Amino acid sequence: MRRGRLVVVSAVLGMSLVAAGCGGDSDDGATGDTLNAEVQEGVAAALGSSPTTVRPVVEPASIEEWEELWAAERAAAVERIGAEGWGLSEDGSTVTGPGGMSIDVASCPAGWSNTEGLTDTEVRLGATMPFSGFLADSGNIAKTMTALFQHYSDEGYFTDSEDKARRVSVTVRDDGADPARTIPLVDELIDSEKVFAVTTLGTAPSLRVYDKLNQRCIPQPLAITGHPAWGDPVNHPWTTGSQLAYTTEAVIWGTYIEQHIDEFDGDVKIAALVMENDFGVAWESAFRAYIDQSPLGDQVEFVTQRVEVNAPTMTDAMTTLAAEQPDIFIAMIAGGPCTQVINDAAANGMKDSASYLFLPSVCKASSFVGKDKVGGDGSAADGWLIVGGGVKDFNAEALDDDPYVAWARDMLAEQDVDYRSSGSIGVGFQYMWPLVQAVKLAGELEGGLSRTNLMLALRTMDMTHPTLVPGVGFNMHGADDAYFIEGSDISVWDSEQQVWVQEGEVIDVSGTSGTCAFDASTARCG
């Protein structure tokens, strides 16, 4: 497979980051997104017109140093919130926060409680995740969630500013990533279990319940999905996402291709395998919007094949795409198909004929691409590229000496959880570390732990995430910036070393993505 090397990412990428996901008021394109002056100025300030530079980051050398850093970062947030006078108003009607953030608590339904799911000794969290179906492997994130909260509860970590020492209990229900199953399970969690907050996994399940959770003023923190809809602090203030937006990922694909367009003689054909669901469509529509708005759009032919989420194999669709003889292939899928497309591309000749092959960020765990899954010497996966969302590959041997990863692996082992059994266990720290910190920070605010303080903590958080690549920020800013992660690595799989190798510098444009008033009826940001 012919493959170039990405050396730099220019301001073109930054100015495009919002083009395919979060803003704009044009009616053009599948997502209706355009650039605006504010975004261009923000990106110019972050990246300039020269090669990007990594934010200087020196990671702590021990778990003790990590904890000291997080304590200092939380303390800074508490001080800032107090100095600005943010929080729940004296009459209990409004929550204010940075960037003009305002949550109308007065509109919460009769009988709503700011402390439901809390006792003096317990915090009850709920979650829906798939332990069955095509995303069943992702359900292993629940093991990370349970282990982390048990560990910190045992340490007395969740003692709040009102001196209430609580343990966090976690109730997880299997929805099979099927929104028809998610709805009654969430109803059970909020009506029968009366949980404090509900975390959901998967775009379609999360979309089906986020209106209800917001109408009932129940936190939906750190939804485990990259759909841009979670960046809506005005219309859905009780919901936040937790990972790089699929739309931003699509723009990075497009920009990478632009940088390598001269390698092709004239036109370039791009093929994509698209999962027939909300997140597959989000990737596809954003990438189409990028092509439409790119000055090189007339050089690009874009062909797709869609597959049902529960399709037993990808082979027929992949064979059809291989017959198109694409120059570039992009997989817009998740779960078990991550491995299937690698094997199919090797079998149908696309791996050798295409110049570039991309996996999506959700396939980064080495358990999807390692030789134990793709077979033989693992060469079938060699050279595949990924916009990795800035997430470290927790299972990689290269991270054996990473202080946080080493600690996390030991913590899991103490609870009889084998991180090597699933890449999703390691990926789980991406989502559950910030949930631990949000609960801790919310408890440190005036008034102690409450639902409104949890949302204020999330939307004020600016912390150093231990499982993100150094240089990728993790922060939100109230109503102005609703995305925690706005950066990524671009990496290539090295089958000999069995590791993702980062190419070039990391991309980070924190604070430039704006917000997304998502309209489910049109599947676009309004």
N, C-alpha and C positions, 0 to 999 in steps of 0.2 A: 504494500500500500504506500503510495506516494504521500508524504506528509511534510508540510512546512513547519517552521518554528515561529511561534508568536513571541516577539521580543518586547513590544510595548503595546499599550492601549491608549489611544489618543483621545482628545476631547470629543471626537465624533461619537465615541461610545457614550460618554457621559451625557451629551446633549440628547442622545436618543433614549436614555434609560426610561424616561417617562412616556416616550412616544407611543409605546405599545401597552400601556396598562393603567395609568393613573392620572387622569386630568383631561384637559382639552374640552372644547365645546363644539367641535366640528362634527358634521354628519358623515364624513368620509371614512371609509374603511370599516372592517368588521367590528372594531372596538371603539370607533369614533374618537380616536385619540390623536392629538396634535402636540407639537412643541409650543411652549410659550416663553416669553422673555424671562420670567422669573426662574424657570428651570434652567434656561441657557446660562443665565448669570450665576446661578448656584453651582452649576457644573464647571463653568469657567473658573470660578473661585476655587473649586475643589481640585480640579485636574489641570487647568490651563490648557494651552495648545501643545505642550511638550509632553514627553513620556511621563506616565504616572509614577509617583514615588510612594513607597510604602510608609505608612505612619510608623514612626519609630516606636517599637514595642519591645520591652524586655520582660519576658514572662517570669513570674515567680519561680523560685528554685525548689519549693516544697509546698505541701498542702497547707502548712501553717502560714507561709507567706501569702498563698492564695487567699486564705480566710482573712488575713489582715488587710489585704487589698480590698476585698469585697466589703468588709466592715467600714473601711474608710470611704468607699464609694457610696454605700448606703447612708452613712452619716452626712455626707455632702448633700445627698438628696433630701434628707430630713431637714437639714439646715435651710436649704433653698426653699423648700415648700413652706416652712415656717416663716421665713423672711418675706416671702411673696404673699402670705396670707391665703394660700390655696387650701382647698379641702371642702368639707361639707359646711354649708352656711349655718349660722346659728339657728335659723328657723327650720333647718333640715330640708330645704326645698331644692338646693342646687349644689352641685359639686363643681368647683373651678380648678383649673390647672394651667399648665403652660400653653402658649400659643393660642390663647383665647378659648381654651377648652372649657366647656360647660355641659354638664349632664343634668337634665331636668328630673330630679328625684320626685318632685311633686306629682308628676304624671305616672308614677309607679302605681300598680293596682292596689286596691284596698286590701289590707291585710299583709302587704309586703313588709318584710323585716330586713333591716340592714345587717342583722347578725344571725339570720337563719342558717342552720348548719353549724353553729358554734355553741359550745357549752364552755364552762370554765376550764374544762380539761381536754376538749376535743375539737378538731376541725374536720368536718366531713366533706371530702372532695369526691366528685363523681366523674366518670369518663366513659365514653363509648369508643371501642376499638375493635378491629376485626381479628378474631381468632380463627375464622373460617373464611372461605372464599378466596378470590384472586389476590387480595392484600393480606392474607393471613399472617405472613411473616412479620408484617408491621405491628401486629398485636403484641409482639415481644417487647415493644416499648413500655407496655404495662409492667413488665418485670423491673425495668429501670425505675419507673415511677414509684412502685411500691418499695423497692429497695432504698432509694434515696430518702423518701419521707420517713421510712422506718429508722434509717441510720440517724438522721438529724433529730427525729423525735426522741430517740434513745439518749441523745446528747443534751436534750433540753433546749434545743435551738429556738423553739417557737414560743419563747416567753416574751410577751408584748409589753408595751409601755404602761399598761395597767397592771403589770405583774401577774398576768394570767399565763400560767405555763400549760401549754396544750400539746397533745400529740395529734398528728395528722393521720387520719384513716382514709383509705382509698377504696372506693367501690367502682369496679370496672365491669361493664356489660359488653357482651359480644354482639355487634351488629352486622358482622360480615361485610362491612363497607357498603351495606345496602340501606339507603335512606328510608325505605319503607319499614325497616326494622329499627332504625335509629330513633324515629319519632316516638313510638311507644316506650322505648327504653329511656329516653330523656324524660318523658312524662313520669315514668316510674321514679327516676332519680330525683326529680324536683318536687313531685307531689307526695310520694310515699317515703322515700329516703330523706327528703328535705335537705339536700346537700347545699353546701355553701357556694359552690361553683361547679361548672361542668366543662370539661375539656373534651373535644371531639376530634376524631381522626378521619381524614378524607374530605375532599372538596364537596362531593354531592351530599354526604351526610351532614356536614357542617352547614351547608347552604340551606338545607331543609329545616333546620331548627334555629337558625340564628335570628330570624324575625321573632319567633316565640320567646326566646331567651331574652332578647332586648326589650320586648314589650313588657315582660315580667320583671325586668331589672335584675336579672341573674347573670353574674359574670360568666363569660365563655372565654377564658384566658388561653392564649397561645394555641389556637387551633392548629392541628398538625396537618398543614396543607399550605401551599404557596399561592393560592388563588388571590388575585388583587382585591377581591371583595372585602377582605379583612381590614383594609386601610380606609375605613369609613367611620371616623370618630364622631361625626355629627349625627348620622342617621342610625348607626349601630355602635353607640359608645361603650357597650358592655362586651364587645367582641374584639379580640386582637389576634393577629397571626403570629408567626414565629420564625419564618424562613424566607429566603429569597423568593420574591414574587416570580411566578412562572412567566409573566409577561416581560419582566426584566431579563430573565434568562434567555427568552427568545430574542431579545434585542442584542444580547451579547453574542449569540450564535450569528445573527445577521452581520454584526460589526466584524467579527472574526472573518467571516466569508468575504466581506468587502476588502479587508486587508490582504486577502490572498487571491483576489479575483484575477490579478495579472498572471497567475500561474496557469490560467485556462485560456485556450485559444477561442476568443470570442465569447459565445454564450456558455452559461453553466447551468446544468440541470441538478436540481435539488429534490430528493425524494424523502418523504416522511411517513413513518408508520404512526398513526394517530389513534389513541384509545378513545372509543366512542363514549365519552363522558365529559363532565364539566371541566376537569383539569386538562384533558386532552384537547378539548376545544379551545381552552384559554391559551395554551401553547400555540396551537395552529393559527388562531385568529390574530394573535399578537405578531407571529412571524410573518403572516401575510401582510399585516399593516406595515411592518418594517420594510418589506420588499416594495410595497406600493409607494412608500415615502422615500425610499433610497434613490439617489441619482443613478445607481447601477441597476435599478429595477428592470429596465428593458433588456438587460442581459441575462436575466434569471428566468428559468422555467421551473415551476414548482409543481410537483405531482405528489399525490397522497393516496394512501390506502388506510381505511379505518377498520378497526377490529373491536368486537364487542368485549366488554370487560371480563366476561367469563369464558372467552374463547379458549378451548383446550390447548391450541397451538397457534403460533404466529406464521407457520410455514407457508400457507397458501398466499397470504398477503405479502410476505417477504419475497416469495418467488415472483409474484407479479411486479413488485418494485424492482427486483434485480433485472427483470426483462427490460426495464426502462433504461438500463445502463447509466445510472446517475453518477455524477461526479462527486456528490456529497450526499450522505444519508444522515437523517436525524431521527432518533427514536423518541417519540412523545408518548411514553408508556410508563408503567410502574409495576412493582411486585415481581412475580415470577417471570414475566416477559422480558425483564432486564437481561436475564441469562439466555432466554430463548432467542432473542434477536442476534446475540453474539454468535451462537451456534448456527443459526440459519444463514447469517451473512457469510460465515466460513464455508458452509455447505453449498450455497448457491453461487459462489464466486464474487459476491459483492465486496467482500473484504479486500480482495486483491485488485478489483477493478476501480473501486471508488477511491478518490484521493483523501477524503476525510469522512470519518464515521463518528457520530456523536451519540453518547448516552445522555439521558437527562439527569439532573442533579439528584433525583430520588434514587438513582441506581448506584450511588458512589460507594456504598459499603463493599468491601472486598469480598464478602460472601456472595455477591452477585457475579463477580468477574474473575474470581480466583480459579486456579487450575482444578481444584476439587469440584467445581461446578461446571466449567466449560470443557473439562476432560483433557486427557493427554498431558502434554507439557504446558498447557495453558496458552499456547501461541494464538489460539482463536481470538483471544481478547487483546492481544498485543497491539498497541498503537491506537486503540479507541480513545477518543477525547471526551472530556466532560467539563461542563461549566458547573463546578462542584458546590456552588452555594457557600463557599468559604468554610466548609465543615471538614475537620480532620477525620481521617479514616481510622477510627478508634481501634480497629482490629489489626492494623498494620504493625509488623514487627519493628518498623522504623520508629514507632512511638513507645517502645518498651521503656525508654528512659525519660519520657515526658512525665513530669511530676504528678500532674493531675490525672492523666490517663492511668498511670501506675497505681495511684491511690484508688481510683474508681474501680479498676479491675479487682483490686484486693477487697474493696468494700463489697462488691458483688459476690466474690468468692465466699466471704464470711456469711453470706445469706444463701449459699448454695446455688448461685446463678452463674452459669458458664457463659461468659461474654462471647466465646468463640462459636457457640451454637447458633448464633444469628447476628448478622450485621446490624439488625434493628435494635439490639440491646445497646450497642455503643451509640448508635444514632440517637437513641432515646435521651442521652444527656443534652443534646442540642435543645430539646424541648423542656426537659424536666429540671435542669439546673436553673433556668430563669424562673420557673414556677416556684421552686423552693425559695429563691431570692425574693420574688414578688411577695410571697406570704410573709417572709421574714421582714422585709421593708415595710409592708403595710402595717404590721404589728408594731413597728417602731415609731409610727406616726402618732400625732396627738389623737387620743381617743382609742388607740389600740386597734386590733384587727377588726375590720368590717368590710362589707362588700364595696362600699364607696372608697375606702382607703386602698383596697386591692386594686381598683381601677386607676386610682391616682398614682399608686406606686408603679404600675405597669407603664403608664403613659408619661412618667417622669424618669424612668429608668435609663441610666447611662452607665453601663458596667462593662467589665472586661470578661468576655465569655471564654471559659477555659477550653472548650472544644472547637473554637473557631481558629482558622489560620491567623497568625499574628498580622495585624494590619486591617482586618475586617472589623468594623465597628458593630456594637450592639447597643442600640439606643432608640428611644422615641421622644417626641416633643409635643405632647398634647394634641391639639387640633391641627398643628402644622405638619407634623411628621408622624405618620401612623405605621411605619414599617421598621421593625427592629433591625433587619439585615438588608443593606443596600450595597453589598459587595460580594465578590466571589473570586475564587481562583479559577484558572483554566489549567487542567491537568491531563496527562496522558498516561495510560496504563502500561507499565513495564512488566511484561510477563516473566522475564527472567528474575527480576527482583521481587515480583509479586507485590507491587506498590504503585500508587498513583504518584507521578512525578510532576510537580508544578512547573508550568511553562511561563516564563516572564514574571512580571510583578502581579501582585493582587490588585484587584479593582475595588475601590471603596469610594462611594459618593454619598455618604450618609447625609440625610437631610434634604435631598434634592427631589425625591419622588412624589412629593405632594400627597394628595389623598385621592380616594376613589369612591365616589358616590355610586355604588354598583346598582344597576337596575336588572333584576333577575329576569324580567319579562323580555328584555332585549339582549341579555348577556353582555352588557357593556358598561363601562364607567360613564356616568352622565355628567 
